[in-house]
Amino acid sequence: MSYFLFAAYLLISLTGLMFLKQGSKYLSVSWTNPVLNLNIGAHLIIGCALYGVSFIISLFVMKRFDLSYYYPIAVGVGNVLVSLASMFVFKEHIPFFSWIGILLVCAGVALINFGKFSG
């Protein structure tokens, strides 16, 4: 159950970020004295909701894992997933050295997992 929550946190967080990125394209803020006009769309609202849900799930995940195990893996895997999703969804370019970084992050996550189960 704990690993399922961990995976759910990562996927919901990733999905929330994708919605926030998409919604940010249409975000506009203007000031017409004395009124602040904030134009947000459905993508931003959905993204905020998903990101909020992922935050709540992360609290339950933190309760079940050591922080020294949970946080580096969450950040590392999260960064890799965001990079890959950005490449496929938003057609963003990932430079060569970023690919090397992604491989190093994957190696680091593997070492953290190896350390968790061997020590």
N, C-alpha and C positions, 0 to 999 in steps of 0.2 A: 504493500500500500504506500509506503514512504517513497519508493522510487517512482511509482505512478504519479504521486503528487509532485515530485521533482520534475518529471517530464511534462506534466500539465502546466506547472509554473512556467517552464521554458517556452512551451508552445503558445500559451495564452499571452505571455509577455511579448513574444515575437510578433504575434498577430496584432496585438495592441500597438506596437511600434510601427508596423506596416500601415495600419489605419491612420495613426498620427502623422506619418510622413505624407500619405496621400492627402489627408485633410489639410495639412499645412499649406498646400498649394493654393487653397481658396481662402485662407485666413486673411482678414483685413481688420485693421484697427484705425479708427479716426476719432478725432476730438472736435465736436461741434459744441462750442461753449453753451451751456454747461453739461452737455451730454457726451458720454463716451460711447461710441458705436463700435461694437464688436461683432464681426460677421464670422460665425463659425458654422460649419456644416455637419452633416450626419457622420461623416468619417471621423471628425475630431471627437464628437460625442461618443461614438462607439469605441474609438481608440482609448479615450480616457477611462471609459467603463471597463474595458478589457485590462488596461494597465492597472486599474484599481483592484480588480479581481485577482490579477497575478500577484499584486502586493500582499493581499490577504492570504493567498495560498502560500506565498513565500514564508509567511510567519509560521504556518503549520510545518513547512519543510524544515525551517530553522530549529523548530522544537524537537525534531526527530534526528537531526544530524549535528555533528560537531561543526561549529562555524568555520574552523580551519579546513574542513573538508568541503562543506557546502558552498561557501562563497567563491573560492577560486574556480571550482567547477562550474558554478552558475554563470560567473562572469566570462570564463573562457569559452564554454559551449555557447553561451548567449552571443558573444562576439562573432563566433564562427557562423552561427545560424543567421545572424543579422547580415553578415557579409554575403553569405550565399543567397539569402532571400532578396537582398538588395540587387544582386546581380541578375537574378531571374525575374523579379517582379518589376523593378524600376530600370532595368538595363544599365545599371551602374558598372563602370569599369573597375576591376580589381587589379592594381599594378602587380608586377612580378614579386617585389619584395613583400607586399601584403600577403601573397600566396605563401611565401616562406614563413611569414609570421603566423598564418593560419595553421600551417603544418607544425610549427613549434608549439603553438597553443594546444593542438591535439596531442602532441607528445607529452606536454606538461600535464594535461588532464589524465592521460594514461598513467603517468608516473604517480600522480596523486592517488588514483584508484589502486594501483599496484601497492603503494605504501599503506593504504587503508586496510587491505586484505592480507598483507604479508607481515605487518608489524603490530 
